Amino acid sequence: MPHSVWPVVVVGAGPAGLVAAITLARSGIRTLVLNRRNTVLSHPRATVVSLRSMELFRSWGLEPELWAGGDDVEWRMLVTTTLSEAASGSLIEVGYPTRSESAQLSPTRPAAVPQDHLEMVLLNYLQSLPAAQVELALAAEDVWETTDGLRLRLHDDDGGMSRVIRARYVIGADGARSVVRQRLGVGSFTTEDLVKAHSVVFHAPLWGVVGSHRYGIYVTETPTLASFFPAGQGDRWLYGFGLSREEQGMPPLTEDQAIDRIRAGAGVTDLPVRVVDQNIFTFSGAIADRFRSGDAFLIGDAAHRVTPRGGTGMNTAIADGFNLSWKLGWVLKGWAPDSLLDSYETERRPVAEHNLARSLDPMGSRRSVHDEVRFDLGDRFPHAWIETSVGRISSLDLLGPGLTRLSMDDLATQSDNQSELPPVTRHRLDRKTAAALGADRPGGILLRPDGVIWASSPSAALAAA
């Protein structure tokens, strides 16, 4: 491939685009990332990082940095009259496991980390990878297919310069108003705006108000129904409430009016509040007619948009980016045929459809862990702790960049062809561990990089792709 052709260009540096680019760059695939803005947004937006997302970030060594910018909570919703009355509130499941539940499923747990902190951690990590090039304040204003690949017209907002680059594959991670989706002529099903809401980012000593009742979301009933979300260090919070029809026609809240509402919801009349930002947004949902157009793909909000109910939007986007990009890496390395890329939409669309339907349900935030965790973890094999010569590790830590075979057999007698691609990493397990992981069958199990079980041999798996 000529050096002037980028193997992959990722348009957009939100969570979906950053995860996609990191996955590619970690595997040595030259990747160009374009982002219209020159930095991440300062609004926290999403605040829940799911169990599966945290497993991915743990595998990249980013878990400590993420925890450092988040809040130590249990992922439950507390419904209470005011925050000062948290002790008498009612706890409700929101589809994410608690510490004790997570310990049975995973080596980590869901986190309360604001999206702006997450994006900064991911961006810094991506910029440290030699195979990645990140261009901020550079927008893709057009994308089209030619007989010898894709073209993108880029526009530099600072200097007004315009140029055209070539790409083997393009990933559209450029949000709900995706230029990539529009230019490729991909339509979408879109709901009407369902709810108009107001959000306030502020600092206030609310942890002292709720005391030991530390949760990921609080619903208060004073002065009207509203939600408080912890949004990072320094007692940073997000406050949101739906606007009535009458309120929608009124001027935006003044800072003093926002502070009065927050104090009423907290139940503390003299609470010191410092407002940082206010925003009015609408709840709506959408899903693209298709996630692939030739050698271009849509991920995250470019492919599907959900309302905030359920907190699944960012995590669905993260899973999109990883699913597509490990497969792109395999294809670009010659480990798999292009047909493997069709499995991206096959696997991700049902999850996106489920999460969209959940988000459109007015009660979509209230879901049992049993019902929802399977959509987050997918079909990955189980977590189990394994004692090794270097200490205790999770079974998830055994996964390699190619295929991974786990079995009780003598590794020297296994039938994998050493010259087969993708390469196979082998681990011999004791009987108890193998049974816990479902690897006590003849030949064990063969796993993809995401922990999903494939066919009994690499060639059989790829033939089915």
Secondary structure as a PSIPRED ss2 file (coil, helix, strand):
# PSIPRED VFORMAT (PSIPRED V4.0)

   1 M C   1.000  0.000  0.000
   2 P C   1.000  0.000  0.000
   3 H C   1.000  0.000  0.000
   4 S C   1.000  0.000  0.000
   5 V E   0.000  0.000  1.000
   6 W E   0.000  0.000  1.000
   7 P E   0.000  0.000  1.000
   8 V E   0.000  0.000  1.000
   9 V E   0.000  0.000  1.000
  10 V E   0.000  0.000  1.000
  11 V E   0.000  0.000  1.000
  12 G C   1.000  0.000  0.000
  13 A C   1.000  0.000  0.000
  14 G C   1.000  0.000  0.000
  15 P H   0.000  1.000  0.000
  16 A H   0.000  1.000  0.000
  17 G H   0.000  1.000  0.000
  18 L H   0.000  1.000  0.000
  19 V H   0.000  1.000  0.000
  20 A H   0.000  1.000  0.000
  21 A H   0.000  1.000  0.000
  22 I H   0.000  1.000  0.000
  23 T H   0.000  1.000  0.000
  24 L H   0.000  1.000  0.000
  25 A H   0.000  1.000  0.000
  26 R H   0.000  1.000  0.000
  27 S C   1.000  0.000  0.000
  28 G C   1.000  0.000  0.000
  29 I C   1.000  0.000  0.000
  30 R C   1.000  0.000  0.000
  31 T E   0.000  0.000  1.000
  32 L E   0.000  0.000  1.000
  33 V E   0.000  0.000  1.000
  34 L E   0.000  0.000  1.000
  35 N E   0.000  0.000  1.000
  36 R C   1.000  0.000  0.000
  37 R C   1.000  0.000  0.000
  38 N C   1.000  0.000  0.000
  39 T C   1.000  0.000  0.000
  40 V C   1.000  0.000  0.000
  41 L C   1.000  0.000  0.000
  42 S C   1.000  0.000  0.000
  43 H C   1.000  0.000  0.000
  44 P C   1.000  0.000  0.000
  45 R C   1.000  0.000  0.000
  46 A C   1.000  0.000  0.000
  47 T C   1.000  0.000  0.000
  48 V E   0.000  0.000  1.000
  49 V E   0.000  0.000  1.000
  50 S C   1.000  0.000  0.000
  51 L H   0.000  1.000  0.000
  52 R H   0.000  1.000  0.000
  53 S H   0.000  1.000  0.000
  54 M H   0.000  1.000  0.000
  55 E H   0.000  1.000  0.000
  56 L H   0.000  1.000  0.000
  57 F H   0.000  1.000  0.000
  58 R H   0.000  1.000  0.000
  59 S H   0.000  1.000  0.000
  60 W C   1.000  0.000  0.000
  61 G C   1.000  0.000  0.000
  62 L C   1.000  0.000  0.000
  63 E H   0.000  1.000  0.000
  64 P H   0.000  1.000  0.000
  65 E H   0.000  1.000  0.000
  66 L H   0.000  1.000  0.000
  67 W H   0.000  1.000  0.000
  68 A H   0.000  1.000  0.000
  69 G C   1.000  0.000  0.000
  70 G C   1.000  0.000  0.000
  71 D E   0.000  0.000  1.000
  72 D C   1.000  0.000  0.000
  73 V C   1.000  0.000  0.000
  74 E E   0.000  0.000  1.000
  75 W E   0.000  0.000  1.000
  76 R E   0.000  0.000  1.000
  77 M E   0.000  0.000  1.000
  78 L E   0.000  0.000  1.000
  79 V E   0.000  0.000  1.000
  80 T E   0.000  0.000  1.000
  81 T C   1.000  0.000  0.000
  82 T C   1.000  0.000  0.000
  83 L H   0.000  1.000  0.000
  84 S H   0.000  1.000  0.000
  85 E H   0.000  1.000  0.000
  86 A H   0.000  1.000  0.000
  87 A H   0.000  1.000  0.000
  88 S H   0.000  1.000  0.000
  89 G C   1.000  0.000  0.000
  90 S E   0.000  0.000  1.000
  91 L E   0.000  0.000  1.000
  92 I E   0.000  0.000  1.000
  93 E E   0.000  0.000  1.000
  94 V E   0.000  0.000  1.000
  95 G C   1.000  0.000  0.000
  96 Y C   1.000  0.000  0.000
  97 P C   1.000  0.000  0.000
  98 T C   1.000  0.000  0.000
  99 R H   0.000  1.000  0.000
 100 S H   0.000  1.000  0.000
 101 E H   0.000  1.000  0.000
 102 S H   0.000  1.000  0.000
 103 A H   0.000  1.000  0.000
 104 Q H   0.000  1.000  0.000
 105 L H   0.000  1.000  0.000
 106 S C   1.000  0.000  0.000
 107 P C   1.000  0.000  0.000
 108 T C   1.000  0.000  0.000
 109 R C   1.000  0.000  0.000
 110 P C   1.000  0.000  0.000
 111 A E   0.000  0.000  1.000
 112 A E   0.000  0.000  1.000
 113 V C   1.000  0.000  0.000
 114 P C   1.000  0.000  0.000
 115 Q H   0.000  1.000  0.000
 116 D H   0.000  1.000  0.000
 117 H H   0.000  1.000  0.000
 118 L H   0.000  1.000  0.000
 119 E H   0.000  1.000  0.000
 120 M H   0.000  1.000  0.000
 121 V H   0.000  1.000  0.000
 122 L H   0.000  1.000  0.000
 123 L H   0.000  1.000  0.000
 124 N H   0.000  1.000  0.000
 125 Y H   0.000  1.000  0.000
 126 L H   0.000  1.000  0.000
 127 Q H   0.000  1.000  0.000
 128 S C   1.000  0.000  0.000
 129 L C   1.000  0.000  0.000
 130 P C   1.000  0.000  0.000
 131 A C   1.000  0.000  0.000
 132 A E   0.000  0.000  1.000
 133 Q E   0.000  0.000  1.000
 134 V E   0.000  0.000  1.000
 135 E E   0.000  0.000  1.000
 136 L E   0.000  0.000  1.000
 137 A C   1.000  0.000  0.000
 138 L E   0.000  0.000  1.000
 139 A E   0.000  0.000  1.000
 140 A E   0.000  0.000  1.000
 141 E E   0.000  0.000  1.000
 142 D E   0.000  0.000  1.000
 143 V E   0.000  0.000  1.000
 144 W E   0.000  0.000  1.000
 145 E E   0.000  0.000  1.000
 146 T E   0.000  0.000  1.000
 147 T C   1.000  0.000  0.000
 148 D C   1.000  0.000  0.000
 149 G E   0.000  0.000  1.000
 150 L E   0.000  0.000  1.000
 151 R E   0.000  0.000  1.000
 152 L E   0.000  0.000  1.000
 153 R E   0.000  0.000  1.000
 154 L E   0.000  0.000  1.000
 155 H E   0.000  0.000  1.000
 156 D E   0.000  0.000  1.000
 157 D C   1.000  0.000  0.000
 158 D C   1.000  0.000  0.000
 159 G C   1.000  0.000  0.000
 160 G C   1.000  0.000  0.000
 161 M C   1.000  0.000  0.000
 162 S E   0.000  0.000  1.000
 163 R E   0.000  0.000  1.000
 164 V E   0.000  0.000  1.000
 165 I E   0.000  0.000  1.000
 166 R E   0.000  0.000  1.000
 167 A E   0.000  0.000  1.000
 168 R E   0.000  0.000  1.000
 169 Y E   0.000  0.000  1.000
 170 V E   0.000  0.000  1.000
 171 I E   0.000  0.000  1.000
 172 G E   0.000  0.000  1.000
 173 A C   1.000  0.000  0.000
 174 D C   1.000  0.000  0.000
 175 G C   1.000  0.000  0.000
 176 A C   1.000  0.000  0.000
 177 R C   1.000  0.000  0.000
 178 S C   1.000  0.000  0.000
 179 V H   0.000  1.000  0.000
 180 V H   0.000  1.000  0.000
 181 R H   0.000  1.000  0.000
 182 Q H   0.000  1.000  0.000
 183 R H   0.000  1.000  0.000
 184 L C   1.000  0.000  0.000
 185 G C   1.000  0.000  0.000
 186 V C   1.000  0.000  0.000
 187 G C   1.000  0.000  0.000
 188 S E   0.000  0.000  1.000
 189 F E   0.000  0.000  1.000
 190 T E   0.000  0.000  1.000
 191 T C   1.000  0.000  0.000
 192 E C   1.000  0.000  0.000
 193 D C   1.000  0.000  0.000
 194 L C   1.000  0.000  0.000
 195 V E   0.000  0.000  1.000
 196 K E   0.000  0.000  1.000
 197 A E   0.000  0.000  1.000
 198 H E   0.000  0.000  1.000
 199 S E   0.000  0.000  1.000
 200 V E   0.000  0.000  1.000
 201 V E   0.000  0.000  1.000
 202 F E   0.000  0.000  1.000
 203 H E   0.000  0.000  1.000
 204 A C   1.000  0.000  0.000
 205 P C   1.000  0.000  0.000
 206 L C   1.000  0.000  0.000
 207 W H   0.000  1.000  0.000
 208 G H   0.000  1.000  0.000
 209 V H   0.000  1.000  0.000
 210 V H   0.000  1.000  0.000
 211 G C   1.000  0.000  0.000
 212 S C   1.000  0.000  0.000
 213 H C   1.000  0.000  0.000
 214 R C   1.000  0.000  0.000
 215 Y E   0.000  0.000  1.000
 216 G E   0.000  0.000  1.000
 217 I E   0.000  0.000  1.000
 218 Y E   0.000  0.000  1.000
 219 V E   0.000  0.000  1.000
 220 T E   0.000  0.000  1.000
 221 E C   1.000  0.000  0.000
 222 T C   1.000  0.000  0.000
 223 P C   1.000  0.000  0.000
 224 T C   1.000  0.000  0.000
 225 L C   1.000  0.000  0.000
 226 A E   0.000  0.000  1.000
 227 S E   0.000  0.000  1.000
 228 F E   0.000  0.000  1.000
 229 F E   0.000  0.000  1.000
 230 P E   0.000  0.000  1.000
 231 A C   1.000  0.000  0.000
 232 G C   1.000  0.000  0.000
 233 Q C   1.000  0.000  0.000
 234 G C   1.000  0.000  0.000
 235 D C   1.000  0.000  0.000
 236 R E   0.000  0.000  1.000
 237 W E   0.000  0.000  1.000
 238 L E   0.000  0.000  1.000
 239 Y E   0.000  0.000  1.000
 240 G E   0.000  0.000  1.000
 241 F E   0.000  0.000  1.000
 242 G E   0.000  0.000  1.000
 243 L C   1.000  0.000  0.000
 244 S C   1.000  0.000  0.000
 245 R H   0.000  1.000  0.000
 246 E H   0.000  1.000  0.000
 247 E H   0.000  1.000  0.000
 248 Q H   0.000  1.000  0.000
 249 G C   1.000  0.000  0.000
 250 M C   1.000  0.000  0.000
 251 P C   1.000  0.000  0.000
 252 P C   1.000  0.000  0.000
 253 L C   1.000  0.000  0.000
 254 T C   1.000  0.000  0.000
 255 E H   0.000  1.000  0.000
 256 D H   0.000  1.000  0.000
 257 Q H   0.000  1.000  0.000
 258 A H   0.000  1.000  0.000
 259 I H   0.000  1.000  0.000
 260 D H   0.000  1.000  0.000
 261 R H   0.000  1.000  0.000
 262 I H   0.000  1.000  0.000
 263 R H   0.000  1.000  0.000
 264 A H   0.000  1.000  0.000
 265 G H   0.000  1.000  0.000
 266 A H   0.000  1.000  0.000
 267 G C   1.000  0.000  0.000
 268 V C   1.000  0.000  0.000
 269 T C   1.000  0.000  0.000
 270 D C   1.000  0.000  0.000
 271 L C   1.000  0.000  0.000
 272 P C   1.000  0.000  0.000
 273 V C   1.000  0.000  0.000
 274 R E   0.000  0.000  1.000
 275 V E   0.000  0.000  1.000
 276 V E   0.000  0.000  1.000
 277 D E   0.000  0.000  1.000
 278 Q E   0.000  0.000  1.000
 279 N E   0.000  0.000  1.000
 280 I E   0.000  0.000  1.000
 281 F E   0.000  0.000  1.000
 282 T E   0.000  0.000  1.000
 283 F E   0.000  0.000  1.000
 284 S C   1.000  0.000  0.000
 285 G C   1.000  0.000  0.000
 286 A E   0.000  0.000  1.000
 287 I E   0.000  0.000  1.000
 288 A E   0.000  0.000  1.000
 289 D C   1.000  0.000  0.000
 290 R C   1.000  0.000  0.000
 291 F C   1.000  0.000  0.000
 292 R E   0.000  0.000  1.000
 293 S E   0.000  0.000  1.000
 294 G C   1.000  0.000  0.000
 295 D C   1.000  0.000  0.000
 296 A E   0.000  0.000  1.000
 297 F E   0.000  0.000  1.000
 298 L E   0.000  0.000  1.000
 299 I C   1.000  0.000  0.000
 300 G H   0.000  1.000  0.000
 301 D H   0.000  1.000  0.000
 302 A H   0.000  1.000  0.000
 303 A C   1.000  0.000  0.000
 304 H E   0.000  0.000  1.000
 305 R E   0.000  0.000  1.000
 306 V C   1.000  0.000  0.000
 307 T C   1.000  0.000  0.000
 308 P C   1.000  0.000  0.000
 309 R C   1.000  0.000  0.000
 310 G C   1.000  0.000  0.000
 311 G C   1.000  0.000  0.000
 312 T C   1.000  0.000  0.000
 313 G H   0.000  1.000  0.000
 314 M H   0.000  1.000  0.000
 315 N H   0.000  1.000  0.000
 316 T H   0.000  1.000  0.000
 317 A H   0.000  1.000  0.000
 318 I H   0.000  1.000  0.000
 319 A H   0.000  1.000  0.000
 320 D H   0.000  1.000  0.000
 321 G H   0.000  1.000  0.000
 322 F H   0.000  1.000  0.000
 323 N H   0.000  1.000  0.000
 324 L H   0.000  1.000  0.000
 325 S H   0.000  1.000  0.000
 326 W H   0.000  1.000  0.000
 327 K H   0.000  1.000  0.000
 328 L H   0.000  1.000  0.000
 329 G H   0.000  1.000  0.000
 330 W H   0.000  1.000  0.000
 331 V H   0.000  1.000  0.000
 332 L H   0.000  1.000  0.000
 333 K C   1.000  0.000  0.000
 334 G C   1.000  0.000  0.000
 335 W C   1.000  0.000  0.000
 336 A C   1.000  0.000  0.000
 337 P C   1.000  0.000  0.000
 338 D H   0.000  1.000  0.000
 339 S H   0.000  1.000  0.000
 340 L H   0.000  1.000  0.000
 341 L H   0.000  1.000  0.000
 342 D H   0.000  1.000  0.000
 343 S H   0.000  1.000  0.000
 344 Y H   0.000  1.000  0.000
 345 E H   0.000  1.000  0.000
 346 T H   0.000  1.000  0.000
 347 E H   0.000  1.000  0.000
 348 R H   0.000  1.000  0.000
 349 R H   0.000  1.000  0.000
 350 P H   0.000  1.000  0.000
 351 V H   0.000  1.000  0.000
 352 A H   0.000  1.000  0.000
 353 E H   0.000  1.000  0.000
 354 H H   0.000  1.000  0.000
 355 N H   0.000  1.000  0.000
 356 L H   0.000  1.000  0.000
 357 A H   0.000  1.000  0.000
 358 R H   0.000  1.000  0.000
 359 S H   0.000  1.000  0.000
 360 L H   0.000  1.000  0.000
 361 D C   1.000  0.000  0.000
 362 P C   1.000  0.000  0.000
 363 M C   1.000  0.000  0.000
 364 G C   1.000  0.000  0.000
 365 S C   1.000  0.000  0.000
 366 R C   1.000  0.000  0.000
 367 R E   0.000  0.000  1.000
 368 S C   1.000  0.000  0.000
 369 V H   0.000  1.000  0.000
 370 H H   0.000  1.000  0.000
 371 D H   0.000  1.000  0.000
 372 E H   0.000  1.000  0.000
 373 V H   0.000  1.000  0.000
 374 R H   0.000  1.000  0.000
 375 F H   0.000  1.000  0.000
 376 D H   0.000  1.000  0.000
 377 L H   0.000  1.000  0.000
 378 G C   1.000  0.000  0.000
 379 D C   1.000  0.000  0.000
 380 R E   0.000  0.000  1.000
 381 F C   1.000  0.000  0.000
 382 P C   1.000  0.000  0.000
 383 H C   1.000  0.000  0.000
 384 A C   1.000  0.000  0.000
 385 W E   0.000  0.000  1.000
 386 I E   0.000  0.000  1.000
 387 E E   0.000  0.000  1.000
 388 T E   0.000  0.000  1.000
 389 S C   1.000  0.000  0.000
 390 V C   1.000  0.000  0.000
 391 G E   0.000  0.000  1.000
 392 R E   0.000  0.000  1.000
 393 I E   0.000  0.000  1.000
 394 S E   0.000  0.000  1.000
 395 S H   0.000  1.000  0.000
 396 L H   0.000  1.000  0.000
 397 D H   0.000  1.000  0.000
 398 L H   0.000  1.000  0.000
 399 L C   1.000  0.000  0.000
 400 G C   1.000  0.000  0.000
 401 P C   1.000  0.000  0.000
 402 G C   1.000  0.000  0.000
 403 L E   0.000  0.000  1.000
 404 T E   0.000  0.000  1.000
 405 R E   0.000  0.000  1.000
 406 L E   0.000  0.000  1.000
 407 S E   0.000  0.000  1.000
 408 M C   1.000  0.000  0.000
 409 D C   1.000  0.000  0.000
 410 D C   1.000  0.000  0.000
 411 L H   0.000  1.000  0.000
 412 A H   0.000  1.000  0.000
 413 T H   0.000  1.000  0.000
 414 Q C   1.000  0.000  0.000
 415 S C   1.000  0.000  0.000
 416 D C   1.000  0.000  0.000
 417 N C   1.000  0.000  0.000
 418 Q C   1.000  0.000  0.000
 419 S C   1.000  0.000  0.000
 420 E C   1.000  0.000  0.000
 421 L C   1.000  0.000  0.000
 422 P C   1.000  0.000  0.000
 423 P C   1.000  0.000  0.000
 424 V E   0.000  0.000  1.000
 425 T E   0.000  0.000  1.000
 426 R E   0.000  0.000  1.000
 427 H E   0.000  0.000  1.000
 428 R E   0.000  0.000  1.000
 429 L C   1.000  0.000  0.000
 430 D C   1.000  0.000  0.000
 431 R H   0.000  1.000  0.000
 432 K H   0.000  1.000  0.000
 433 T H   0.000  1.000  0.000
 434 A H   0.000  1.000  0.000
 435 A H   0.000  1.000  0.000
 436 A H   0.000  1.000  0.000
 437 L H   0.000  1.000  0.000
 438 G C   1.000  0.000  0.000
 439 A C   1.000  0.000  0.000
 440 D C   1.000  0.000  0.000
 441 R C   1.000  0.000  0.000
 442 P C   1.000  0.000  0.000
 443 G C   1.000  0.000  0.000
 444 G C   1.000  0.000  0.000
 445 I E   0.000  0.000  1.000
 446 L E   0.000  0.000  1.000
 447 L E   0.000  0.000  1.000
 448 R C   1.000  0.000  0.000
 449 P C   1.000  0.000  0.000
 450 D C   1.000  0.000  0.000
 451 G C   1.000  0.000  0.000
 452 V E   0.000  0.000  1.000
 453 I E   0.000  0.000  1.000
 454 W C   1.000  0.000  0.000
 455 A C   1.000  0.000  0.000
 456 S C   1.000  0.000  0.000
 457 S C   1.000  0.000  0.000
 458 P H   0.000  1.000  0.000
 459 S H   0.000  1.000  0.000
 460 A H   0.000  1.000  0.000
 461 A H   0.000  1.000  0.000
 462 L H   0.000  1.000  0.000
 463 A H   0.000  1.000  0.000
 464 A C   1.000  0.000  0.000
 465 A C   1.000  0.000  0.000
